[in-house]
Amino acid sequence: MQKQFNQLTKQLLHGRFAIEREMLRVTPDGTLAATKHPTALGDKATHPYITTDFSESQIELITPTFPTVEAAHDFLQTLYDITALNIGDERLWPQSMPCALPDGGVIPLADFGSSGLEAGRYREHLLQKYGAKKQLISGIHFNFSFADELIASLYEGSPERYDRFKDDLYLKLVRNYLRTRWLVVYLLGGTPAVHTSYEERCVSQMQALSEDVYSNTTALSYRNSDCGYTNVEPLYPDYSTLSDYTASVRRFIAQGDIANPNELYSPIRLKTSRGGNDLERLETNGIDYIEIRNIDLNPFEKTGIALSDLKFLHVFLLYLTLKDETRFVDWQAEAFHNQQRVAKQGLSPTLMLYRDGETLALQTYARDLLDEIEAFNDRYALGFDDVFASVRNRIDHVEATYASRLTSAMMTDGYTKWSLRQAELFYQDAYANRFRMHGYTDMELSTQILMKAALKRGYAVDVIDRDDQFLRIRHGNQTEYVKQATKNVERQLCVGTHDGKQDGDETRARRTWHPCSGRNRTPQ
């Protein structure tokens, strides 16, 4: 029995993780940059790690999938460093809510040329329906999937088909996450105020806390409120089964509520690795991972999210997966209500929420949840003990929340001035780490530089042998092997490649392509 228990613990800890981070490029005075996506960062249409989102000025960083949150966080930090050091005198805006707009308020839409006409039309649709300022709101998306071994272990003895069981497991996690998503908004909320140039409809409901800082004084996450990235009206998909879900989303589209599945701004999405959010492919391939979307940028962190918070999200998701569900019928409306209340009144020490139709204080509800999560961690000996102190401190002391700290800082220094100071601080940290590849600092410096140079160009880098400094660099259907990179990194990466056939032994593999030849990778 103990052996089985230890095996389950190991399976729970295994998984796959990836992070996406959106952020704006700004000028030295803190206004939105009107420049094109920097050519130094490669082709945004084909770069796998650095691209744009809604606006040409809105950079999106995308990590590959990793087996630990630490590795994903390290890679995100490296992508930030690369980006920050290749945008000239511009800086990366640290906040989720937008900066000041340039004169005339013109926001350049992301331009993907003739290959992105459909994406351009969709952006125009969003522009007309929601307004450009809302589309500039940025955040963190956290992608999570279970280890195959865990699903197989939980499936053992089930009468269901395996693919149906797997989908149902993810759907249960989604339902439980939606019920308790307000806790993530409270703990990670970092948008307690907006710039004076934000939407008049929202600013008119607020008061000036300083010259360019507007809030209602109790807001914790405007991004997760009706002034943020939400649909015009609340939409509640049917999460009973995967087919029920896709049918309900198609119904929203047929009714004209949304134009396509991407416009369903749910705090969590179901994804397939072979088609993302596409409904037909989701039905055909099943759910492969979930994407959490209600995480504000943490402006106190260079990456936009603290590693300890990623670890808490991991154990929180595991807890929700095995937690029994309640039978309260109106759970979706209640969950939406709780999210809105926490988003706009979360800094109030007397805020009341609903739990299965009954009212209780936010702090009481949060402490009950945290007690259960800690007990879950202890029961399975998961090892997340070090993340709970910070979480409990934010629950017990509202002034310790990121939102409260940010409000105090901006009231003192102003919205733009404080944000620019943080942006400069993070730029200086990126510069100090310009030769380092986070997570690989045990390797030779020349190898780290080589890895970063490859990532900047959009090439995938695999470490085959860490001790031997042996790398595999991939670009489309081409592969190069580099062993024991010299200090002359640019020569290793860009000079002296020659044709040759791989002999099957990676330690003797010859280079077969030229990484600086300017060839574009094959679109995925």
C-alpha positions as CSV (number, residue, x, y, z in Angstrom):
1,M,0.0,0.0,0.0
2,Q,2.8,2.4,0.9
3,K,4.5,1.7,-2.4
4,Q,1.3,2.5,-4.3
5,F,1.0,5.7,-2.3
6,N,4.5,6.8,-3.1
7,Q,4.0,6.0,-6.7
8,L,0.8,8.2,-6.8
9,T,2.8,11.0,-5.2
10,K,5.5,10.7,-7.9
11,Q,2.8,10.7,-10.6
12,L,1.0,13.7,-9.1
13,L,4.2,15.7,-9.2
14,H,5.0,14.8,-12.8
15,G,3.3,16.9,-15.5
16,R,3.9,19.3,-18.4
17,F,4.0,23.1,-18.0
18,A,4.3,26.1,-20.3
19,I,3.9,29.8,-19.8
20,E,2.8,32.6,-22.2
21,R,3.4,36.2,-21.2
22,E,2.0,39.3,-23.0
23,M,3.5,42.8,-22.5
24,L,3.6,46.2,-24.2
25,R,6.6,48.0,-25.6
26,V,6.7,51.6,-24.4
27,T,8.8,54.7,-25.3
28,P,11.1,56.3,-22.7
29,D,8.3,58.6,-21.6
30,G,5.9,55.7,-21.0
31,T,3.6,55.9,-24.0
32,L,2.8,53.0,-26.2
33,A,5.5,52.4,-28.8
34,A,4.3,52.9,-32.4
35,T,7.2,51.2,-33.9
36,K,7.1,47.9,-35.8
37,H,8.0,44.6,-34.1
38,P,11.8,44.8,-33.8
39,T,13.6,43.0,-36.7
40,A,16.3,41.9,-34.2
41,L,13.7,39.5,-32.7
42,G,13.1,37.8,-36.0
43,D,9.9,37.1,-37.9
44,K,7.0,37.3,-35.6
45,A,4.9,35.1,-37.9
46,T,7.3,32.1,-37.6
47,H,9.3,32.7,-34.4
48,P,8.2,30.0,-31.9
49,Y,9.0,31.9,-28.7
50,I,8.7,35.7,-29.4
51,T,5.7,37.1,-31.4
52,T,3.0,39.7,-31.1
53,D,-0.6,39.5,-29.8
54,F,-3.3,42.1,-30.7
55,S,-1.1,45.0,-31.3
56,E,2.2,45.4,-33.2
57,S,3.4,46.9,-29.9
58,Q,2.2,44.0,-27.8
59,I,4.9,41.3,-27.5
60,E,4.0,37.7,-26.5
61,L,6.6,35.3,-25.1
62,I,5.9,31.6,-25.4
63,T,7.9,28.9,-23.6
64,P,8.1,25.3,-24.8
65,T,6.6,22.6,-22.6
66,F,8.7,21.5,-19.7
67,P,8.4,18.8,-17.0
68,T,8.7,21.3,-14.1
69,V,7.4,24.8,-13.4
70,E,11.0,25.8,-12.5
71,A,12.3,25.0,-16.0
72,A,9.4,26.9,-17.7
73,H,10.0,29.9,-15.4
74,D,13.7,29.9,-16.2
75,F,13.0,29.8,-19.9
76,L,10.5,32.7,-19.6
77,Q,13.2,34.7,-17.8
78,T,15.6,34.1,-20.6
79,L,13.1,35.1,-23.2
80,Y,12.5,38.3,-21.3
81,D,16.2,39.1,-21.2
82,I,16.6,38.5,-25.0
83,T,13.6,40.7,-25.7
84,A,14.5,43.6,-23.4
85,L,17.9,43.8,-24.9
86,N,16.8,44.0,-28.5
87,I,14.2,46.8,-28.5
88,G,16.5,49.8,-28.5
89,D,15.6,52.5,-26.0
90,E,12.1,51.2,-25.6
91,R,11.2,49.3,-22.4
92,L,8.8,46.5,-21.5
93,W,5.7,47.7,-19.6
94,P,5.5,45.7,-16.4
95,Q,1.7,46.1,-15.8
96,S,-1.3,44.2,-17.2
97,M,-3.4,47.4,-17.6
98,P,-2.2,49.6,-20.5
99,C,0.1,52.5,-20.5
100,A,-0.6,56.0,-21.9
101,L,-1.4,56.0,-25.6
102,P,0.5,58.0,-28.2
103,D,-0.9,61.3,-29.5
104,G,-4.1,60.6,-31.5
105,G,-4.6,57.4,-29.6
106,V,-3.8,55.3,-32.6
107,I,-2.9,51.7,-31.7
108,P,-1.1,49.7,-34.4
109,L,-2.7,46.3,-35.0
110,A,-0.3,43.4,-35.4
111,D,0.6,43.0,-39.0
112,F,1.4,39.5,-40.3
113,G,1.3,40.4,-44.0
114,S,-0.4,38.4,-46.6
115,S,-0.1,35.2,-44.6
116,G,-2.1,36.7,-41.7
117,L,-5.1,38.3,-43.4
118,E,-7.6,36.2,-41.5
119,A,-5.9,37.1,-38.2
120,G,-6.0,40.7,-39.2
121,R,-9.7,40.6,-39.9
122,Y,-10.3,39.0,-36.5
123,R,-8.3,41.8,-34.8
124,E,-10.5,44.3,-36.6
125,H,-13.6,42.6,-35.3
126,L,-12.2,42.7,-31.7
127,L,-11.3,46.4,-32.2
128,Q,-14.8,47.3,-33.2
129,K,-16.5,45.2,-30.6
130,Y,-14.4,45.8,-27.5
131,G,-12.2,48.8,-28.3
132,A,-8.5,48.9,-28.7
133,K,-7.7,49.8,-25.1
134,K,-9.2,46.6,-23.7
135,Q,-7.3,44.6,-26.3
136,L,-4.0,46.0,-24.9
137,I,-4.6,44.4,-21.5
138,S,-1.8,41.8,-21.0
139,G,-1.4,38.9,-18.7
140,I,0.0,35.4,-18.0
141,H,-1.3,32.2,-19.4
142,F,-0.3,29.0,-17.6
143,N,-0.6,25.7,-19.5
144,F,-0.8,22.5,-17.5
145,S,-1.3,18.8,-18.4
146,F,-1.2,15.7,-16.3
147,A,1.5,13.1,-16.7
148,D,0.3,10.1,-18.8
149,E,1.2,7.8,-15.9
150,L,-1.1,9.6,-13.5
151,I,-4.1,9.4,-15.9
152,A,-3.4,5.7,-16.5
153,S,-3.1,5.1,-12.7
154,L,-6.4,6.9,-12.0
155,Y,-8.1,5.1,-14.9
156,E,-7.2,1.6,-13.6
157,G,-10.5,-0.3,-13.0
158,S,-12.7,2.3,-14.7
159,P,-15.4,1.0,-17.0
160,E,-15.2,4.1,-19.2
161,R,-13.2,4.3,-22.4
162,Y,-9.8,5.8,-21.7
163,D,-10.2,8.8,-23.9
164,R,-13.6,9.6,-22.3
165,F,-12.1,9.2,-18.8
166,K,-9.2,11.5,-19.7
167,D,-11.5,14.2,-21.0
168,D,-13.8,13.9,-17.9
169,L,-10.8,14.3,-15.6
170,Y,-9.8,17.5,-17.2
171,L,-13.4,18.7,-17.2
172,K,-13.7,18.1,-13.5
173,L,-10.5,20.1,-12.9
174,V,-12.0,22.9,-15.1
175,R,-15.3,23.0,-13.2
176,N,-13.6,23.1,-9.8
177,Y,-11.1,25.7,-11.0
178,L,-14.0,27.9,-12.2
179,R,-15.8,27.5,-8.8
180,T,-12.7,28.7,-6.9
181,R,-11.0,31.0,-9.5
182,W,-11.7,34.0,-7.3
183,L,-8.9,32.8,-5.0
184,V,-6.4,33.1,-7.8
185,V,-7.7,36.6,-8.6
186,Y,-7.3,37.6,-5.0
187,L,-3.8,36.1,-4.6
188,L,-2.3,37.1,-8.0
189,G,-4.4,40.2,-8.8
190,G,-2.2,43.0,-9.8
191,T,-4.4,45.5,-11.5
192,P,-5.9,47.7,-8.8
193,A,-5.9,50.9,-10.8
194,V,-5.8,52.2,-14.4
195,H,-4.2,55.1,-16.2
196,T,-6.2,58.2,-16.7
197,S,-6.3,57.5,-20.5
198,Y,-8.1,54.2,-20.1
199,E,-11.7,53.7,-21.2
200,E,-13.9,56.6,-20.1
201,R,-16.8,54.3,-19.2
202,C,-14.6,52.7,-16.5
203,V,-12.5,55.7,-15.4
204,S,-15.7,57.7,-14.8
205,Q,-16.7,55.2,-12.1
206,M,-13.4,55.7,-10.3
207,Q,-11.6,58.4,-8.4
208,A,-8.1,59.9,-8.8
209,L,-5.7,58.5,-6.3
210,S,-2.9,60.6,-7.8
211,E,-2.3,62.5,-11.0
212,D,-2.6,59.6,-13.4
213,V,-3.9,56.8,-11.1
214,Y,-7.6,56.0,-11.1
215,S,-9.3,53.4,-8.9
216,N,-12.3,52.8,-6.6
217,T,-9.8,52.2,-3.7
218,T,-10.9,48.6,-3.1
219,A,-10.2,47.2,-6.6
220,L,-7.8,44.3,-6.8
221,S,-7.9,43.2,-10.4
222,Y,-9.6,45.4,-13.0
223,R,-8.3,43.0,-15.6
224,N,-10.7,40.4,-14.2
225,S,-13.6,42.8,-13.8
226,D,-16.2,44.1,-16.3
227,C,-13.6,46.8,-17.1
228,G,-11.2,44.1,-18.2
229,Y,-10.9,41.3,-20.7
230,T,-14.4,39.9,-20.6
231,N,-17.2,39.2,-23.0
232,V,-20.0,41.7,-23.4
233,E,-22.3,39.4,-21.4
234,P,-21.3,36.5,-19.2
235,L,-21.3,33.2,-21.1
236,Y,-21.6,29.9,-19.4
237,P,-20.5,26.9,-21.5
238,D,-21.7,23.4,-20.6
239,Y,-18.7,21.6,-19.1
240,S,-20.6,18.3,-18.4
241,T,-18.9,16.4,-21.3
242,L,-16.6,17.5,-24.1
243,S,-19.4,17.2,-26.6
244,D,-21.6,19.3,-24.4
245,Y,-18.9,21.9,-24.2
246,T,-18.3,22.1,-28.0
247,A,-22.0,22.2,-28.7
248,S,-22.5,25.1,-26.3
249,V,-19.6,27.1,-27.8
250,R,-21.1,26.5,-31.3
251,R,-24.4,27.8,-30.0
252,F,-22.7,31.0,-28.7
253,I,-21.2,31.5,-32.2
254,A,-24.5,30.8,-34.0
255,Q,-26.3,33.3,-31.7
256,G,-23.7,36.0,-32.5
257,D,-22.4,36.2,-29.0
258,I,-18.8,35.5,-30.2
259,A,-17.2,35.1,-33.6
260,N,-15.1,32.1,-32.9
261,P,-13.9,30.0,-29.9
262,N,-11.0,32.3,-29.2
263,E,-13.4,35.1,-28.3
264,L,-14.8,33.1,-25.4
265,Y,-12.9,34.8,-22.7
266,S,-13.1,32.1,-20.0
267,P,-10.6,32.1,-17.1
268,I,-9.6,28.6,-18.3
269,R,-9.6,26.9,-21.7
270,L,-9.6,23.4,-22.9
271,K,-6.9,22.7,-25.4
272,T,-5.7,20.0,-27.7
273,S,-2.0,19.8,-28.7
274,R,-3.1,19.2,-32.3
275,G,-5.2,22.3,-33.0
276,G,-5.3,24.3,-29.8
277,N,-8.8,25.8,-29.3
278,D,-10.3,24.5,-32.6
279,L,-13.6,22.8,-31.7
280,E,-13.4,20.0,-34.3
281,R,-9.9,19.1,-33.5
282,L,-10.7,19.2,-29.8
283,E,-13.6,16.7,-30.4
284,T,-11.4,14.5,-32.5
285,N,-8.2,14.5,-30.4
286,G,-9.6,15.1,-26.9
287,I,-8.3,17.4,-24.2
288,D,-4.5,17.4,-23.9
289,Y,-4.0,20.3,-21.5
290,I,-5.7,23.3,-19.9
291,E,-4.8,27.0,-20.1
292,I,-5.3,29.2,-17.1
293,R,-5.9,32.8,-18.3
294,N,-7.0,34.9,-15.3
295,I,-3.5,35.7,-14.0
296,D,-2.5,39.3,-13.9
297,L,1.1,40.3,-14.5
298,N,2.9,40.7,-11.3
299,P,4.7,44.1,-11.7
300,F,7.1,43.2,-8.9
301,E,8.5,40.3,-10.9
302,K,10.6,40.5,-14.0
303,T,8.9,37.5,-15.5
304,G,5.4,38.7,-14.5
305,I,4.9,35.9,-12.1
306,A,6.7,34.6,-9.1
307,L,8.1,31.1,-9.1
308,S,6.4,30.4,-5.7
309,D,3.0,31.4,-7.2
310,L,3.6,29.0,-10.1
311,K,4.3,26.2,-7.5
312,F,1.1,27.1,-5.6
313,L,-0.9,27.0,-8.8
314,H,0.5,23.5,-9.4
315,V,-0.5,22.1,-6.1
316,F,-3.9,24.0,-6.3
317,L,-4.7,22.3,-9.6
318,L,-3.8,18.9,-8.2
319,Y,-6.0,19.5,-5.2
320,L,-8.9,20.5,-7.5
321,T,-8.5,17.4,-9.6
322,L,-9.0,15.1,-6.7
323,K,-11.5,17.2,-4.8
324,D,-15.1,16.1,-4.7
325,E,-17.5,18.4,-6.5
326,T,-20.5,20.1,-4.9
327,R,-24.0,19.7,-6.4
328,F,-25.0,23.4,-6.3
329,V,-26.9,24.0,-9.5
330,D,-26.1,27.6,-10.1
331,W,-22.4,27.2,-9.6
332,Q,-21.3,29.1,-12.8
333,A,-23.3,32.2,-12.0
334,E,-22.1,32.1,-8.4
335,A,-18.5,31.7,-9.5
336,F,-18.8,34.7,-11.9
337,H,-20.3,36.8,-9.1
338,N,-17.5,35.9,-6.8
339,Q,-14.9,36.8,-9.4
340,Q,-16.4,40.2,-10.1
341,R,-16.7,41.0,-6.4
342,V,-13.1,40.1,-5.6
343,A,-11.9,41.9,-8.7
344,K,-13.5,45.2,-7.8
345,Q,-13.8,44.9,-4.0
346,G,-11.1,42.5,-3.1
347,L,-9.2,45.0,-0.9
348,S,-12.1,45.5,1.3
349,P,-11.5,43.6,4.6
350,T,-15.3,43.0,5.0
351,L,-16.0,41.5,1.6
352,M,-18.5,38.7,1.5
353,L,-18.7,35.9,-1.1
354,Y,-21.0,33.0,-1.8
355,R,-20.3,29.3,-1.3
356,D,-23.0,27.0,-2.6
357,G,-25.6,29.7,-2.1
358,E,-24.5,30.6,1.4
359,T,-22.6,33.9,2.3
360,L,-19.4,33.9,4.1
361,A,-16.4,36.3,4.5
362,L,-13.7,36.1,1.8
363,Q,-11.0,35.4,4.4
364,T,-13.0,32.6,6.0
365,Y,-13.6,31.0,2.6
366,A,-9.9,31.4,1.6
367,R,-8.6,30.0,4.9
368,D,-10.9,27.0,4.5
369,L,-9.5,26.3,1.0
370,L,-5.9,26.8,2.1
371,D,-6.3,24.5,5.0
372,E,-7.6,21.8,2.6
373,I,-4.8,22.4,0.1
374,E,-2.2,22.2,2.9
375,A,-3.8,19.0,4.2
376,F,-3.7,17.6,0.6
377,N,-0.1,18.5,0.3
378,D,0.7,16.7,3.6
379,R,-1.4,13.7,2.8
380,Y,0.5,12.9,-0.4
381,A,3.9,14.3,0.8
382,L,4.1,16.5,-2.3
383,G,6.7,18.8,-0.9
384,F,5.1,22.2,-1.5
385,D,5.4,23.2,2.1
386,D,7.4,26.4,1.4
387,V,4.8,28.1,-0.7
388,F,2.0,28.3,1.9
389,A,3.5,31.0,4.2
390,S,3.3,33.7,1.5
391,V,-0.2,32.7,0.5
392,R,-1.5,32.7,4.0
393,N,0.1,36.0,4.7
394,R,-1.8,37.5,1.8
395,I,-5.0,36.0,3.0
396,D,-4.6,37.1,6.6
397,H,-3.3,40.6,5.7
398,V,-5.0,42.3,2.7
399,E,-2.2,44.9,2.8
400,A,0.2,42.2,1.8
401,T,-1.5,41.4,-1.5
402,Y,0.3,42.5,-4.7
403,A,-2.6,44.8,-5.5
404,S,-2.5,46.6,-2.1
405,R,1.3,47.1,-2.4
406,L,1.0,48.3,-5.9
407,T,-1.7,50.8,-5.0
408,S,0.5,52.3,-2.3
409,A,3.5,52.5,-4.6
410,M,1.5,54.2,-7.4
411,M,-0.2,56.6,-5.1
412,T,3.3,57.8,-4.0
413,D,5.0,57.8,-7.4
414,G,2.3,57.8,-10.0
415,Y,1.1,55.2,-12.5
416,T,3.6,55.9,-15.3
417,K,6.6,56.9,-13.2
418,W,6.5,53.9,-11.0
419,S,6.0,51.5,-14.0
420,L,8.9,53.0,-15.9
421,R,11.1,52.6,-12.9
422,Q,10.2,48.9,-12.6
423,A,10.7,48.5,-16.4
424,E,14.2,50.0,-16.1
425,L,15.0,47.9,-13.1
426,F,14.1,44.7,-15.0
427,Y,16.1,46.0,-18.1
428,Q,19.1,46.4,-15.9
429,D,18.7,42.9,-14.6
430,A,18.4,41.6,-18.1
431,Y,21.6,43.4,-19.0
432,A,23.4,41.9,-16.0
433,N,22.3,38.5,-17.2
434,R,23.0,39.1,-20.9
435,F,25.5,36.2,-21.2
436,R,23.5,33.8,-19.0
437,M,20.9,31.2,-19.9
438,H,18.7,30.8,-16.8
439,G,18.5,27.3,-15.6
440,Y,21.8,26.4,-17.3
441,T,24.3,28.5,-15.3
442,D,26.2,25.4,-14.5
443,M,27.3,25.1,-18.1
444,E,30.2,27.0,-19.7
445,L,29.4,30.6,-20.4
446,S,30.2,30.2,-24.1
447,T,27.6,27.4,-24.3
448,Q,25.0,29.6,-22.6
449,I,25.7,32.4,-25.1
450,L,25.4,30.1,-28.0
451,M,22.0,28.8,-26.6
452,K,20.7,32.3,-26.2
453,A,21.8,33.3,-29.7
454,A,20.0,30.4,-31.1
455,L,16.8,31.1,-29.2
456,K,16.9,34.7,-30.3
457,R,16.7,33.4,-33.9
458,G,13.8,31.1,-33.1
459,Y,15.8,27.8,-33.1
460,A,15.0,25.0,-30.7
461,V,17.9,24.0,-28.4
462,D,18.1,20.6,-26.7
463,V,20.8,19.8,-24.2
464,I,21.9,16.2,-24.9
465,D,24.8,16.0,-22.5
466,R,25.1,18.7,-19.8
467,D,28.5,17.7,-18.6
468,D,29.9,17.4,-22.1
469,Q,28.3,20.8,-23.2
470,F,26.6,18.9,-26.1
471,L,23.7,20.6,-27.8
472,R,21.3,19.8,-30.6
473,I,19.9,22.9,-32.4
474,R,16.9,22.5,-34.6
475,H,15.3,24.7,-37.1
476,G,12.3,23.3,-39.1
477,N,13.4,20.0,-40.5
478,Q,17.1,20.8,-40.1
479,T,19.4,19.8,-37.2
480,E,22.9,20.8,-36.1
481,Y,24.9,19.3,-33.2
482,V,27.4,21.4,-31.3
483,K,29.8,20.0,-28.8
484,Q,31.9,22.0,-26.3
485,A,31.2,25.5,-27.8
486,T,34.3,27.7,-27.9
487,K,34.3,31.3,-26.6
488,N,34.0,32.5,-30.2
489,V,30.3,31.9,-30.1
490,E,29.3,33.8,-33.2
491,R,31.8,31.6,-35.2
492,Q,30.3,28.5,-33.7
493,L,26.7,29.6,-34.6
494,C,27.2,31.5,-37.8
495,V,30.5,30.5,-39.5
496,G,32.2,27.3,-40.7
497,T,29.1,25.1,-41.2
498,H,29.6,22.4,-43.8
499,D,27.5,19.8,-45.4
500,G,27.8,16.2,-44.2
501,K,25.8,13.1,-43.4
502,Q,24.9,12.1,-39.9
503,D,26.5,8.8,-39.1
504,G,24.1,7.8,-36.4
505,D,26.4,8.6,-33.5
506,E,25.5,12.0,-32.2
507,T,28.9,12.5,-30.6
508,R,30.4,12.4,-34.2
509,A,27.5,14.1,-36.0
510,R,28.5,16.8,-38.5
511,R,26.7,20.1,-39.0
512,T,24.2,19.8,-41.8
513,W,22.9,23.4,-42.1
514,H,23.9,27.0,-41.7
515,P,21.9,28.7,-38.8
516,C,22.7,32.2,-40.1
517,S,21.7,31.6,-43.7
518,G,18.5,33.5,-43.2
519,R,16.2,30.6,-44.1
520,N,12.8,30.7,-42.5
521,R,11.7,27.7,-40.5
522,T,8.9,25.6,-41.8
523,P,5.6,27.0,-40.4
524,Q,4.1,24.7,-37.8
